[in-house]
Amino acid sequence: YVKSYDSMSYPPLNLVMIEISLKFASCKNSNFIAKEKKIIIDKMEEDISNGGTGEESDIRFHELLVEATCNRALELVVSTCSELLNRTIEVTQRVAGVPEQALLDHRNILEAIIQQDITNAEYYTRAHLMNAQQNLKKTRNP
């Protein structure tokens, strides 16, 4: 399923993810993000250090971004693509080094959002999307 169609080759979804991060960086919902950040990052870090992939926390990270927008229309758009996104995460998190990179990416994105730093939120989100795209290619050509 993911091999024939993936979220990284669907440009509007990439733009939605960037828009979500930018919306956060410019809104006043950073307290909500700050509270959840520690839980998500700590859980992902613990799972990875115990030999896991951090997949559950990775998925929760994306859900958090959408929830915090309080934008029902955006929630519906992203929920429509959630199975695809979750499957992409599941597949790519098995590539060596990906869980650690995703953890770093998520930490950077959330910190930029908490600081309401639009420039870095966009930068780190774009970097995360590029990493995800490269990681997905690795699953196709191991």
C-alpha positions as CSV (number, residue, x, y, z in Angstrom):
1,Y,0.0,0.0,0.0
2,V,2.7,2.5,1.0
3,K,4.9,1.4,-1.8
4,S,2.4,2.5,-4.4
5,Y,1.3,5.7,-2.8
6,D,2.8,7.7,0.0
7,S,2.2,11.0,1.8
8,M,5.6,12.4,0.7
9,S,4.6,12.3,-3.0
10,Y,1.4,14.1,-2.4
11,P,2.4,17.8,-2.3
12,P,-0.8,19.2,-0.7
13,L,-0.3,17.0,2.4
14,N,3.3,18.3,2.7
15,L,1.9,21.9,2.5
16,V,-0.7,21.0,5.2
17,M,2.0,19.8,7.5
18,I,4.0,23.0,7.0
19,E,0.9,25.1,7.5
20,I,0.1,23.3,10.8
21,S,3.6,24.1,12.2
22,L,3.4,27.7,11.0
23,K,-0.1,28.1,12.5
24,F,1.3,26.9,15.8
25,A,4.2,29.2,15.7
26,S,1.9,32.2,15.3
27,C,-0.8,31.2,17.7
28,K,-1.1,31.4,21.4
29,N,-1.6,27.6,21.9
30,S,2.0,27.1,22.9
31,N,1.1,26.3,26.5
32,F,-0.8,23.2,25.3
33,I,2.1,22.2,23.1
34,A,4.6,22.7,26.0
35,K,2.7,20.4,28.3
36,E,2.3,17.7,25.7
37,K,5.9,18.1,24.4
38,K,7.6,16.6,27.5
39,I,5.2,13.6,27.5
40,I,5.7,12.9,23.8
41,I,9.5,13.5,23.7
42,D,10.2,11.6,26.9
43,K,8.1,8.6,25.9
44,M,9.7,8.5,22.4
45,E,13.2,8.8,23.9
46,E,12.5,6.0,26.4
47,D,11.1,3.7,23.7
48,I,14.1,4.3,21.4
49,S,16.6,3.8,24.2
50,N,14.9,0.5,25.1
51,G,15.3,-0.7,21.5
52,G,11.9,0.4,20.2
53,T,11.1,2.6,17.3
54,G,9.1,5.3,19.1
55,E,6.3,4.8,16.5
56,E,3.5,5.4,19.0
57,S,4.9,8.8,20.1
58,D,5.7,9.7,16.5
59,I,2.1,9.3,15.6
60,R,1.0,11.2,18.7
61,F,3.3,14.1,17.7
62,H,1.4,14.5,14.4
63,E,-1.9,14.2,16.2
64,L,-0.9,16.9,18.7
65,L,0.0,19.4,16.0
66,V,-3.5,19.0,14.5
67,E,-5.4,19.0,17.8
68,A,-3.7,22.2,19.0
69,T,-4.9,24.1,15.9
70,C,-8.5,23.8,17.2
71,N,-9.4,23.9,13.5
72,R,-12.1,21.3,12.8
73,A,-11.7,21.5,9.0
74,L,-8.0,20.9,9.3
75,E,-8.6,18.0,11.6
76,L,-10.9,16.4,9.1
77,V,-8.4,16.8,6.2
78,V,-5.6,15.3,8.2
79,S,-7.8,12.5,9.7
80,T,-8.6,11.5,6.1
81,C,-4.9,10.9,5.5
82,S,-4.1,9.5,8.9
83,E,-4.0,5.9,7.9
84,L,-1.5,6.7,5.2
85,L,0.6,8.8,7.4
86,N,0.6,6.2,10.2
87,R,1.5,3.5,7.8
88,T,4.4,5.6,6.4
89,I,5.6,6.2,10.0
90,E,5.4,2.5,10.7
91,V,7.4,1.5,7.7
92,T,10.1,4.2,7.9
93,Q,10.7,3.9,11.7
94,R,12.2,0.5,11.0
95,V,15.1,2.0,9.0
96,A,18.3,2.3,11.1
97,G,18.8,5.8,12.6
98,V,15.3,7.0,11.7
99,P,13.8,6.9,15.1
100,E,16.6,9.0,16.5
101,Q,16.4,11.5,13.7
102,A,12.6,11.7,14.0
103,L,13.0,12.4,17.8
104,L,15.4,15.2,17.0
105,D,13.1,16.6,14.3
106,H,10.1,16.5,16.6
107,R,12.0,18.2,19.4
108,N,13.2,21.0,17.1
109,I,9.7,21.5,15.6
110,L,8.0,21.6,19.0
111,E,10.6,23.9,20.5
112,A,10.2,26.4,17.6
113,I,6.5,26.3,18.1
114,I,6.7,26.9,21.8
115,Q,9.0,29.8,21.2
116,Q,6.6,31.0,18.5
117,D,9.4,31.1,16.1
118,I,7.8,31.0,12.6
119,T,11.1,30.9,10.7
120,N,12.5,27.9,12.6
121,A,9.1,26.1,12.7
122,E,9.0,26.2,9.0
123,Y,12.6,25.3,8.6
124,Y,12.4,22.3,10.9
125,T,9.1,21.1,9.4
126,R,10.5,21.2,5.9
127,A,13.7,19.3,7.1
128,H,11.5,16.7,8.8
129,L,9.5,16.2,5.6
130,M,12.7,15.9,3.5
131,N,14.0,13.3,6.0
132,A,10.7,11.4,5.9
133,Q,10.8,11.4,2.1
134,Q,14.4,10.1,2.0
135,N,13.6,7.5,4.6
136,L,10.6,6.3,2.6
137,K,12.9,5.9,-0.4
138,K,15.3,3.8,1.7
139,T,12.4,1.3,2.4
140,R,11.9,0.8,-1.3
141,N,15.6,0.4,-2.1
142,P,17.3,-1.1,0.9
